Amino acid sequence: MFEANGKRYELKYNIKRIEMIENAMGMPSMPELYKNRGMLSISSLKAYIAYALKEEGGDTFVKPKEGMEMADKLIEESGYLAVNEVVVTAIQRDCPFLFPAD
């Protein structure tokens, strides 16, 4: 959960959201996550926030441009490591099909 402008936001991922992020970044998600051991680049981290951010309990996603601005503030205020952990945890929670069981 994130707070901005007096509202609470959450990250929600699904196949469509992952596709949108991959198209925006020009690279597939899983190779980046595996190659970098779950550590996303700053630009990828911002995209993963911008395209999956929605107001808590709401049905609509924040517009990506607004989400990018919110991502900048979030990373600056909370720190890269904390935000990266929240994003990766949310991806694992919402898209378990991306992470095959051992």
C-alpha positions in Angstrom: 0.0 0.0 0.0 1.1 3.5 -0.8 -0.3 6.9 0.2 -0.2 10.0 -2.0 -2.4 13.1 -2.1 -4.4 11.8 0.8 -5.4 8.6 -0.9 -4.3 5.0 -0.5 -3.0 3.1 -3.5 -2.2 -0.6 -4.2 -0.4 -2.5 -6.9 -2.4 -5.1 -8.9 -0.9 -7.2 -11.6 -2.3 -9.5 -14.2 -1.2 -10.8 -17.6 -2.5 -7.7 -19.4 -0.6 -5.3 -17.0 2.6 -7.3 -17.4 2.2 -7.2 -21.2 1.7 -3.4 -21.0 4.9 -3.1 -18.9 6.9 -5.3 -21.3 5.7 -3.2 -24.3 6.6 0.0 -22.5 10.0 -1.2 -21.5 10.8 -3.1 -24.7 11.9 -6.2 -22.8 10.4 -9.3 -21.2 9.8 -9.2 -17.4 11.1 -12.6 -16.3 14.6 -12.4 -17.8 15.2 -9.1 -16.1 13.9 -10.4 -12.8 16.0 -13.6 -13.0 19.1 -12.0 -14.4 19.2 -9.4 -11.7 18.0 -11.6 -8.9 14.8 -9.7 -8.4 16.3 -6.3 -8.6 14.7 -4.1 -11.2 16.3 -1.2 -12.9 15.0 2.2 -11.8 13.2 2.7 -15.1 11.6 -0.8 -14.9 10.7 -0.3 -11.3 8.9 3.0 -12.2 7.0 1.2 -15.0 6.0 -1.6 -12.8 4.5 0.9 -10.4 3.0 3.2 -13.0 1.1 0.5 -14.9 -0.2 -1.4 -11.8 -1.2 1.4 -9.5 -4.8 1.8 -8.5 -6.7 3.5 -5.7 -7.4 1.0 -2.9 -10.7 -0.7 -3.5 -11.1 1.0 -6.9 -11.6 -0.6 -10.3 -9.6 1.7 -12.5 -5.8 2.0 -12.8 -4.0 5.3 -12.4 -2.9 6.8 -15.8 0.7 5.7 -16.5 2.0 9.3 -16.7 0.5 10.1 -13.2 1.8 6.7 -12.0 5.4 7.6 -13.2 5.3 10.8 -11.2 4.0 9.0 -8.1 6.7 6.3 -8.6 9.4 8.9 -8.5 8.2 10.3 -5.2 7.7 6.9 -3.8 11.2 5.8 -4.6 12.7 9.0 -3.2 10.7 8.9 0.0 10.7 5.1 0.7 14.0 4.1 -0.9 14.7 1.9 -3.9 15.1 -1.4 -1.9 11.8 -1.1 0.0 9.9 -0.2 -3.2 11.5 -2.9 -5.2 10.6 -5.5 -2.6 6.9 -4.4 -2.6 6.7 -4.6 -6.4 8.3 -8.0 -6.7 6.2 -9.4 -3.8 3.0 -8.0 -5.5 4.0 -9.6 -8.8 4.6 -13.0 -7.1 1.2 -12.6 -5.3 -0.8 -11.7 -8.4 1.0 -13.7 -11.0 2.1 -17.0 -9.5 2.0 -18.6 -12.9 5.2 -16.6 -13.7 7.1 -18.4 -11.0 7.1 -22.2 -11.5 7.4 -24.3 -8.3 10.7 -26.1 -7.8 
